[in-house]
Amino acid sequence: MEEFLQQIVYGINAGSIYALIALGYTMVYGIVKLINFAHGDILMMGAYFGFLGMTALGLPLPLAILLSMLGCAIFGVVIDKIAYKPLRNAPRISALITALGISLFLESMAVVVFGLEVKKMPEIAWLKGEWEWSGIIVPKVTLLIVVLSVICMIGLHVIVKYTKVGKAMRAVSEDMQAAKLMGINVDRTISITFALGSALGALGGVLYSIAYYQVEPYMGILPGLKAFVAAVLGGIGIIPGAMLGGFLMGIIENLTKGFISSTWSNAIVFGILILVLLFKPSGIFGKNVREKV
């Protein structure tokens, strides 16, 4: 029983990061119906921003996180303006190919700028150590990751539900053309969505790198794909679904590692994606919607 609960703790740790990344996927898809496959590389850029903040600038972790989130928010807006905005009315396959191209570009840029060498994230003294309750070990870094993730998720929910910007986001998500007629600045609303999603991805990148103490150009590929699976599982385009999907993915992955085999964990995670797409493509919280031809 203790081993099972221990794996749940580790699963919540990973799931918090997946949930943050999945929120970026689901926010963008909810508004422009675009699967931004470059989002995993925003995580990577966020990790590098945090790394540079702590090493080159000597910033403490909280300020390094803010720098990373701000930098990636700007990145997200620039990517939207340059790459996605011209494709608003283009076929979805064009936007998908563009997203994959941006992903490859960001990875190649990171290789050129930072090199292929794996960077070691600085150790943070106040995050060393762990607590133990009834035989269950909870690392301090895990507690930080979960607390920050939950705070950001609640904050995002408040923004979307109770602010003017959030109302604009929901209006654009429902009907972009009608939102324009109502006087909503659709392009600005989409840019804000990209900024928020990218900032959350950056936070996930910093938290991922301090949990595993490494930063490298291809670090965003697997977490990004798993977060996409989490978003689909919960119901892509639905914020609570992204949260639930992220936690479920982290727990399933770590239970697989703990009780079956670590070599099977990725296969089971992506197997879940296939099953969801086959039997409930709308996800846990999603509803099947018929499209007229």
C-alpha positions in Angstrom: 0.0 0.0 0.0 2.8 2.4 0.9 4.5 1.7 -2.5 1.2 2.4 -4.3 0.7 5.7 -2.5 4.4 6.6 -3.1 3.8 6.2 -6.9 0.7 8.3 -6.6 2.8 11.1 -5.1 5.3 10.9 -7.9 2.4 10.7 -10.4 0.9 13.9 -9.0 4.3 15.6 -9.4 4.6 14.7 -13.1 0.9 15.2 -13.6 1.0 18.8 -12.4 3.6 19.6 -15.1 1.6 17.8 -17.8 -1.5 19.7 -16.7 0.3 23.0 -17.1 1.4 22.1 -20.6 -2.0 20.6 -21.5 -3.6 23.9 -20.5 -1.6 25.6 -23.3 -2.8 23.1 -25.8 -6.4 23.3 -24.8 -6.6 27.1 -24.6 -5.3 27.6 -28.1 -7.4 24.8 -29.5 -10.5 26.1 -27.7 -10.3 29.4 -29.6 -8.6 28.8 -33.0 -9.1 25.1 -33.3 -5.3 24.7 -33.7 -3.2 21.9 -32.2 0.0 23.8 -31.4 2.6 21.1 -31.6 5.3 23.7 -31.0 4.0 24.0 -27.4 6.3 21.3 -26.1 9.3 23.4 -27.3 7.9 26.5 -25.5 8.5 24.3 -22.4 12.1 23.8 -23.5 12.6 27.6 -24.1 11.1 28.3 -20.7 13.6 25.9 -19.1 16.5 27.7 -20.9 15.1 31.1 -19.9 15.0 29.9 -16.3 18.4 28.4 -16.5 20.0 31.6 -17.9 18.1 33.6 -15.3 19.6 31.7 -12.4 23.1 31.1 -13.9 23.9 34.2 -16.1 21.9 36.8 -14.2 22.1 35.2 -10.7 18.4 35.5 -10.1 16.6 33.6 -7.4 14.1 31.0 -8.5 10.9 33.1 -8.2 12.4 35.9 -10.4 13.8 33.3 -12.8 10.3 31.8 -13.2 8.8 35.2 -13.8 11.5 36.0 -16.4 10.8 32.6 -18.1 7.1 33.1 -18.2 7.4 36.7 -19.6 10.0 35.6 -22.2 7.8 32.7 -23.4 4.6 34.8 -23.4 6.4 37.2 -25.8 7.5 34.1 -27.8 4.0 32.9 -28.0 2.6 36.2 -29.2 5.4 36.5 -31.9 4.8 33.0 -33.1 1.0 33.7 -33.4 1.6 37.0 -35.3 4.2 35.6 -37.7 3.1 32.0 -38.3 -0.5 31.4 -37.3 -2.3 34.7 -37.9 -1.9 34.5 -41.7 -3.4 31.0 -41.6 -6.6 31.9 -39.7 -8.8 30.9 -42.7 -6.5 28.4 -44.3 -7.1 24.6 -44.1 -6.3 23.1 -40.7 -3.6 20.9 -42.3 -1.7 24.0 -43.2 -1.7 25.3 -39.6 -0.7 21.8 -38.4 2.3 21.6 -40.8 3.3 25.2 -39.7 3.2 24.2 -36.1 5.5 21.2 -36.7 7.8 23.5 -38.7 8.0 25.9 -35.8 8.7 23.0 -33.4 11.7 21.9 -35.5 12.8 25.6 -35.9 12.8 26.1 -32.1 14.7 22.9 -31.5 17.3 23.7 -34.1 17.7 27.3 -32.8 18.3 25.9 -29.3 21.0 23.5 -30.6 22.7 26.4 -32.4 22.5 28.8 -29.4 23.0 26.5 -26.5 24.6 23.4 -28.1 23.6 19.8 -27.7 25.3 19.5 -24.3 22.9 18.8 -21.4 22.9 21.7 -19.0 22.6 21.0 -15.3 20.0 23.2 -13.6 21.5 24.8 -10.4 20.5 23.1 -7.2 18.3 25.2 -5.0 19.2 24.8 -1.3 15.7 25.4 0.1 14.2 22.7 -2.2 16.6 20.0 -1.0 15.3 17.4 1.3 11.9 15.8 1.8 9.1 15.2 4.3 7.8 11.8 5.4 4.3 11.0 6.6 3.5 7.4 7.5 6.2 6.0 5.3 5.3 8.2 2.3 8.1 10.4 1.1 7.2 13.8 -0.4 10.2 15.7 -1.8 10.1 19.5 -1.2 10.4 20.1 -4.9 7.2 18.0 -5.5 5.3 20.1 -3.0 6.4 23.3 -4.8 5.5 21.9 -8.2 2.0 20.9 -7.1 1.3 24.1 -5.2 2.4 26.4 -8.1 0.5 24.3 -10.6 -2.7 24.4 -8.6 -2.4 28.2 -8.0 -1.9 28.8 -11.7 -4.8 26.6 -12.7 -7.1 28.4 -10.3 -5.9 31.7 -11.5 -6.5 30.7 -15.1 -10.0 29.6 -14.2 -10.7 32.9 -12.6 -9.4 34.8 -15.6 -11.5 32.9 -18.1 -14.7 32.9 -16.0 -14.7 36.3 -14.3 -12.7 38.8 -16.3 -13.4 40.9 -19.4 -10.6 39.2 -21.2 -11.9 35.8 -20.2 -15.4 36.7 -21.5 -13.8 37.7 -24.8 -12.0 34.4 -25.0 -15.2 32.5 -24.5 -17.0 34.6 -27.0 -14.3 34.0 -29.7 -14.3 30.3 -28.8 -18.1 30.1 -29.4 -18.2 32.1 -32.7 -15.3 34.1 -34.0 -17.3 36.0 -36.6 -20.1 36.9 -34.1 -17.5 38.1 -31.6 -16.1 40.5 -34.3 -19.6 41.8 -34.9 -19.9 42.4 -31.1 -16.8 44.6 -31.2 -14.4 42.2 -29.7 -10.8 42.5 -30.9 -10.4 38.9 -32.0 -6.7 39.1 -32.9 -5.8 40.7 -29.6 -7.8 38.0 -27.7 -6.0 35.2 -29.6 -2.6 36.8 -28.8 -3.5 37.0 -25.1 -4.5 33.3 -25.3 -1.1 32.4 -26.8 0.7 34.5 -24.2 -1.1 32.9 -21.3 -0.7 29.4 -22.7 3.0 30.0 -23.4 3.6 31.4 -19.9 2.1 28.3 -18.4 4.2 26.1 -20.7 7.3 28.1 -19.5 6.4 27.5 -15.9 6.0 23.8 -16.7 9.5 23.9 -18.3 11.2 25.5 -15.3 9.4 23.1 -12.8 10.4 20.1 -15.0 14.0 21.2 -15.1 14.3 21.8 -11.4 12.7 18.4 -10.7 15.1 16.6 -13.0 18.0 19.1 -12.9 18.7 19.1 -16.7 18.0 21.3 -19.7 18.6 20.3 -23.3 17.1 21.2 -26.8 14.9 18.2 -27.1 13.6 18.0 -23.6 10.1 19.3 -24.6 9.3 16.5 -27.1 8.0 13.7 -24.8 6.4 16.0 -22.1 4.7 17.9 -24.9 3.3 14.8 -26.5 2.2 13.4 -23.1 0.5 16.7 -22.3 -1.3 16.5 -25.7 -2.5 13.0 -24.7 -3.7 14.5 -21.4 -5.6 17.3 -23.2 -7.3 14.8 -25.5 -8.1 12.5 -22.5 -9.7 15.3 -20.5 -11.4 16.9 -23.5 -9.3 19.2 -25.6 -10.6 22.8 -25.5 -11.9 22.3 -22.0 -9.8 23.7 -19.1 -10.9 21.4 -16.3 -10.4 18.5 -18.7 -6.8 19.5 -19.3 -6.2 19.6 -15.5 -7.8 16.2 -14.9 -6.1 14.7 -17.9 -2.7 15.9 -16.8 -3.0 14.4 -13.3 -4.4 11.1 -14.7 -1.5 10.8 -17.2 1.1 11.4 -14.5 -0.4 8.9 -12.2 -0.9 6.2 -14.9 2.7 6.7 -16.1 4.2 6.3 -12.6 2.0 3.4 -11.6 3.2 1.7 -14.8 6.8 2.4 -14.0 6.4 1.2 -10.4 4.4 -2.0 -10.9 4.8 -3.1 -14.5 7.9 -1.8 -16.2 9.4 1.6 -17.0 10.0 0.4 -20.6 6.2 0.1 -21.0 5.2 3.5 -19.6 5.4 5.4 -22.9 3.6 2.6 -24.8 0.8 2.6 -22.3 0.5 6.4 -22.3 0.2 6.6 -26.1 -2.0 3.5 -26.1 -4.4 5.4 -24.0 -4.5 8.1 -26.7 -5.5 5.5 -29.3 -8.2 4.1 -27.1 -9.6 7.5 -26.3 -9.7 8.5 -30.0 -11.4 5.2 -30.9 -14.1 5.1 -28.2 -14.5 8.6 -26.9 -12.7 11.1 -29.1 -14.3 14.0 -27.3 -12.6 13.1 -24.1 -13.9 12.8 -20.5 -15.5 16.2 -20.3 -16.1 16.7 -24.0 -19.4 16.3 -25.9 -19.8 14.8 -29.3 -20.8 17.6 -31.7 -22.0 16.8 -35.2 -20.7 19.0 -38.0 -22.9 19.8 -41.0 -21.4 19.4 -44.4 
